[in-house]
């Protein structure tokens, strides 16, 4: 089993080349679905229109007007690792925990609202475990082992802006259009034995959204949101501590030839369509719903478009305390695969809950998502998130 793992690792690294005289090659990056997490998770659930300011970079950009002027927030996230998250006993865990999971700030001017955001779109490792070192004299192993390190992340830095048309339309209801620019940073770090490689690239994406709320009475509203984020591609040069390799098919007469090799890692983030709605049932009870489609088929021919659904009920005890309970459902399916587990064990059903505490100008947002009860074996984990906010 470990030999299979080793072959899989090599097939996705710069250390294996299948052609002779290669001077430049490209390899597709393997991202695990678990590494994307639940980006919008907060004490209210998973809505992209009613959320915490710390998640501003992942929200519908038209909805940031709902925050108070000069709002700031910062969140950290903690995940349990998954021992078996892919075929051949490959696991995954979270890295770079000293980075915030997300951060955001809002400032308003007349009918405009502007926001700055940061968020981790992807964070995960490929945990393979110990590999025994083999040599020609010792094909069964030397008794020494090493542990490969393969870490990947995508960070997003964003600038959002929106404009409210409610006065222009002379209505008490809200109608807001928004835009967000994302500067994404892909980074990979690999360490396989004595070979070390790193890749980094910056790439762009854009998000367009609209948000509307209709007044039912003085205490109740209905909320609607629609947003679309564009697909974005990256191509990162893989730099290693040994970028000269021997020609894998040398001339038997001439001495071995050594060639310079440039290797690039390529990948993309999918286009996303989000549809949200919410309703104030009473002045204390609110229902939220989100439907998201990720268009994987546009970038990976063998992966189906992914549909995610979440809903939550939010209860306001008073001005200081609110809590929620809901669920988040997602799946990741291949059109064709030799490994049936990849289409049966990657479905996830998270139960979400949260608590928000408001203390004058400060707030603390706590959220938990757990998928152990109804999910496939590859998606069973617990996610905890804490955010601190302030209104200046």
Rosetta blueprint (number, residue, H / E / L):
1 X L
2 X H
3 X H
4 X H
5 X H
6 X H
7 X H
8 X H
9 X H
10 X H
11 X H
12 X L
13 X L
14 X L
15 X L
16 X L
17 X L
18 X L
19 X L
20 X L
21 X L
22 X L
23 X L
24 X E
25 X E
26 X E
27 X E
28 X E
29 X L
30 X L
31 X L
32 X L
33 X H
34 X H
35 X H
36 X H
37 X L
38 X L
39 X L
40 X L
41 X L
42 X E
43 X L
44 X L
45 X E
46 X L
47 X L
48 X L
49 X L
50 X L
51 X L
52 X L
53 X H
54 X H
55 X H
56 X H
57 X H
58 X H
59 X L
60 X L
61 X H
62 X H
63 X H
64 X H
65 X H
66 X H
67 X L
68 X L
69 X L
70 X L
71 X E
72 X E
73 X E
74 X E
75 X E
76 X E
77 X E
78 X E
79 X E
80 X L
81 X L
82 X E
83 X L
84 X L
85 X L
86 X L
87 X H
88 X H
89 X H
90 X L
91 X E
92 X E
93 X L
94 X L
95 X L
96 X L
97 X L
98 X L
99 X L
100 X L
101 X L
102 X E
103 X E
104 X E
105 X E
106 X E
107 X E
108 X E
109 X E
110 X L
111 X L
112 X E
113 X E
114 X E
115 X E
116 X E
117 X E
118 X E
119 X E
120 X E
121 X E
122 X E
123 X E
124 X E
125 X E
126 X L
127 X E
128 X L
129 X L
130 X E
131 X E
132 X E
133 X L
134 X L
135 X L
136 X L
137 X L
138 X L
139 X L
140 X L
141 X L
142 X L
143 X L
144 X L
145 X E
146 X E
147 X E
148 X L
149 X E
150 X E
151 X E
152 X E
153 X E
154 X E
155 X E
156 X E
157 X E
158 X E
159 X E
160 X E
161 X E
162 X E
163 X E
164 X E
165 X L
166 X L
167 X L
168 X L
169 X L
170 X L
171 X L
172 X L
173 X L
174 X E
175 X E
176 X E
177 X E
178 X E
179 X E
180 X E
181 X E
182 X E
183 X E
184 X E
185 X E
186 X E
187 X E
188 X E
189 X E
190 X E
191 X E
192 X E
193 X L
194 X L
195 X E
196 X E
197 X E
198 X E
199 X E
200 X E
201 X E
202 X E
203 X E
204 X E
205 X E
206 X E
207 X E
208 X E
209 X E
210 X E
211 X E
212 X E
213 X E
214 X E
215 X E
216 X L
217 X L
218 X L
219 X L
220 X L
221 X E
222 X E
223 X E
224 X E
225 X E
226 X E
227 X E
228 X E
229 X E
230 X L
231 X L
232 X E
233 X E
234 X E
235 X E
236 X E
237 X E
238 X E
239 X E
240 X E
241 X L
242 X L
243 X L
244 X E
245 X E
246 X E
247 X L
248 X L
249 X L
250 X L
251 X L
252 X L
253 X L
254 X L
255 X L
256 X L
257 X L
258 X E
259 X E
260 X E
261 X L
262 X E
263 X E
264 X E
265 X E
266 X E
267 X E
268 X E
269 X E
270 X L
271 X E
272 X E
273 X E
274 X E
275 X E
276 X E
277 X E
278 X E
279 X E
280 X E
281 X L
282 X L
283 X L
284 X L
285 X E
286 X E
287 X E
288 X E
289 X E
290 X E
291 X E
292 X E
293 X E
294 X E
295 X E
296 X H
297 X H
298 X H
299 X L
300 X L
301 X L
302 X L
303 X E
304 X L
305 X L
306 X E
307 X E
308 X E
309 X E
310 X E
311 X E
312 X E
313 X E
314 X E
315 X E
316 X E
317 X L
318 X L
319 X L
320 X L
321 X E
322 X E
323 X E
324 X E
325 X E
326 X E
327 X E
328 X E
329 X E
330 X E
331 X L
332 X L
333 X L
334 X E
335 X L
336 X L
337 X L
338 X L
339 X L
340 X L
341 X H
342 X H
343 X H
344 X H
345 X L
346 X L
347 X L
348 X E
349 X E
350 X E
351 X E
352 X E
353 X E
354 X E
355 X E
356 X E
357 X E
358 X E
359 X E
360 X L
361 X L
362 X E
363 X E
364 X E
365 X E
366 X E
367 X E
368 X E
369 X E
370 X E
371 X L
372 X L
373 X L
374 X L
375 X L
376 X L
377 X H
378 X H
379 X H
380 X L
381 X L
382 X E
383 X E
384 X E
385 X E
386 X E
387 X E
388 X E
389 X E
390 X E
391 X E
392 X L
